[in-house]
Amino acid sequence: MVASAAMPTTIIRLCVIALLLSACLGGESNVESGNRDQILHFGNYGEPSGLDPHLVTGVPESRITGALFEGLVTKNPETLLPEPGVASEWTISDDGRTYLFTIRSDAKWSNGDPVTAHDFAWSWWRALQPALGSQYVFMYFAIKNAERFFTGELSDFNLVGIKALDDHTLKVELANPTPYFLQLLDHQSMFPVHRATIEAYGKADESDTRWTRPENIVSNGAFKLEDWRLFKVLSVVRNDHYWNKDKVTLNGIRFYPIDKQATEERMFRAGQLHRTEEVPLERIPWYRKEQPQRIRIEPYIGTYFYRLNTRVAALADQRVRRALALSVDRSTLIDTVLNGIYTPAYAVTPPGLLAYQPPTLLSYNPEEARSLLAAAGYPNGEGFPEIELQYNTHDQHRKIAIAVQQMWKDELNISIRIQNKDWKVYLNEEVTGNYELSRGSWIGDYVDPNTFLDMWTTGGGHNKTGFASAEFDELVLQTAPRAKSHEERLEVFYRAEKLLMEQVPILPIFTYSSKHLVHESVLGLTSNYMDFVNFRYVSLKPMNTDITEPARKVALKSTFNYDTMVNR
């Protein structure tokens, strides 16, 4: 999952000034009114690019779609293990290939229509339409014949392993046993969508229609869309048709698109936010000392990297790409720019994920980097063209880009131009391939190394680098799924990632830690390895009362119970 977003700074600053003035003039703060009315005020990175769960890719969007929609299963926010969602129960065949899901009889859409197995079958058919352009379509390829249908090799959807046996029974057949399949079902790309609403505003495979507007959208999650004021706030309210509405405490959530960490932190201090998406690095020591109960820093299943467009002439040479990677001193960057809270990354997969240890081929080695650049025809950087590194509006991205720019100047004697771009422009440049170097990050969609590797297969929606390797594709898509043991799968993944890092279509920089400020009145917002939020567990305690629930912290380690995850 793409990790960050952006929005126009001027608009946000005007909004925050208005909020701060209101607080200063003695008005009730958002936190005060929110605690009374059970309205959560949530910092959410940037303006969402959309709300179609089959099309969105970023964390800001996933937070919102996760509140609006619900899949067959959801995740427990403490254990991250699958638990019932729209499906009340399921059975798995002995060979691990066939799943039978029982759809709740009381599951309904926000307009009162029943949610059926046919809704899931149609929704998944829609997601597999090439014209729709889902970047997450590969998530479906574990299902029998799904990839063949998507590529046009098969035209008959009846041959795909997705069958609604009746309104309340969905049968799913997999191509191979897939240990993480239940985890996929909680991803937004596999959420159901309301067929009648989509068809009322366009074709099933048509993107950017009016069906996601507040006055039109029909969803099936714990909340429904109330209002969407661009660049200001997106509001959701409790869905009274939700099957588990009696267990939902919040009456609503306000998602604020804020790209400036300093602005977000000021809003938090002024009582305008219950929770921030980020914490300015320079403010972390103060919170650790003065308000430790309000700051949460946890391990996070995510990697920060730069994409290298291998179709660009200057970056087509593997030696050049490797030289760029070897000349980045990640440890110094983290210590001097990032306050030491992240971990240097030399591969895309975080180490220790289900006991997996990735290769380390890209450790800092400026001498070798200079030799490689010379061998590629650029001795001491001579003749190397100035290329552009783009990033989306965000304080941290800019600081990292400036530091890396200087390292490349010092170690390789090359000049890199850095360019800040609006979130939607930035996303479009990557999708169209109209970039040279681009800031990127990936947050695991499920707890398995596969979530960091299958995105780099040839033509993958999130690849965007031009990298293509038949050997890599074979290892990730064919060999790993057929592995006879967990250990064998990890060995296949290691071979695949070694090949990927040798070709260097991406430059890993660090693995994440999540950083949030959370008001002490927020209950049930559990820290976890995926930074996952299940809003149906969240509630707010009124101000000026004794808050007895401690902040719960869960960080999955390399000792994560794989067998439990597989057999759940």
Order of alpha helices (4+ residues) and beta strands (2+ residues): alpha-alpha-beta-alpha-beta-beta-beta-beta-alpha-alpha-beta-beta-alpha-alpha-beta-beta-beta-alpha-alpha-beta-alpha-alpha-beta-alpha-beta-alpha-beta-alpha-beta-alpha-alpha-alpha-beta-beta-beta-alpha
